[in-house]
Amino acid sequence: MLTKLPGSKWWIETDDSGEIVATYNKAQITADIKSIKETLGKGSVKEEEAKIIQLAKDNVGSRELLEKMTLAYQGSTEFMDRLKLEERLSSLVNLRERLV
């Protein structure tokens, strides 16, 4: 259950027994969302991945090489970091929507 603390920007989340399981500051969540959006820029990882794969298909003759390139890209640190940021962004947006 989410409860807004009166007169503040803080929310608390409690479990069924009334124990506090998390605290949230809506202003900080909004700032985090903005920061992640700025870091990610335009376009999602999936959109970027589709463009790269299409570019490779258009310019690489070997299907085997194309598959290796795709796997290497999907396993790259940059790809994984961007994917984690997108997941975090989605989670924060969903949380902010709950804080009404």
Secondary structure by P-SEA (a helix, b strand, c coil): cccccccccbbbbbcccccccccccaaaaaaaaaaaaaaaccccaaaaaaaaaaaaaaccccaaaaaaaaaaaaacaaaaaaaaaaaaaaaaaaaaaacc
